[in-house]
Structure formats: structure tokens, C-alpha cells
Amino acid sequence: ALLAERLGVAQVTLLSEVSLVDGVVVGRRDGDAASLVLEAPLPAVVSVTDQSGEARYPSFKGIMAAKKKPVTSWDLDDLGLDAEQVGHTGAWTTVDEVTARPARSAGTIVKDEGEGGRQIADYLATHKFI
């Protein structure tokens, strides 16, 4: 939603099927009780669910061929951008504070001497996991 707003384009989310028809993206969103058919003009931001299709995994041959493809580098002039539009000066957000991640603490070890399951359940209940 934030990307669509930033780009000023339509969005359709959580689609289980997607198709393009005459410059319009058409998709089906499945709910608990019903399915909705949604449409949006292109360009649009579209998100899909895990039911949208099967993953396509690259073959070893495809991976090796990709290594040989040239990588094109573009500078700001190639993209038609000014330096003030990108980087720190063009950012829409600022970082107020940075803190280091705290060190990991040792976990709780439960030795099962007949009451291990109860000790684990008590621990989870104490920390409101169950």
C-alpha cells in the first residue's frame, strides 16, 4: 500500500489468480465466505498469495548461463535523475537513532526427569506464550 501511494498508482492485494486484459490487471481475492474479482488499470502494484501459482526453480543450466550475462550499470544521467532526487538529500525518511542489537542471553535448559513437559508448559505459561 505504501509503495502504491508513493508511486501514485492503483493497488490490488492478496490475489490468488492474476491476469492482464487490455491494459487492466484482473485478479481474484479469496475470502472466508466469498471470492472477489478485482480490477485495476496499469500501472499498478499487485501482491499475490501462496495459492497464486507454483514456484519456478531455475535449472543448473539456467544458473550457469545467468553467470555469463553482462551486468549493465546506469548512472543518474542514464536514468534522467538529478542527484538531489536520490540518496540522503532525496530520502523521504530520516534515521533518528541507531542502537546495537543486545547480546543473546542463555536460554533455559529443562532436563526431563519425569516432569520435563510440565516444566516447559509452566515456562510457556509464565511468559504468556500459551
Long-range contacts (C-beta under 8 A, 24 or more apart in sequence): 3-45, 4-44, 4-45, 6-92, 7-43, 7-45, 9-43, 9-44, 9-45, 10-40, 10-41, 10-43, 10-44, 10-45, 11-40, 11-44, 11-45, 11-46, 11-47, 12-38, 12-39, 12-40, 12-44, 12-45, 12-46, 12-47, 13-46, 13-47, 14-47, 14-48, 14-49, 15-46, 15-47, 15-48, 15-49, 15-52, 16-48, 16-49, 16-51, 16-52, 17-52, 18-46, 18-48, 18-52
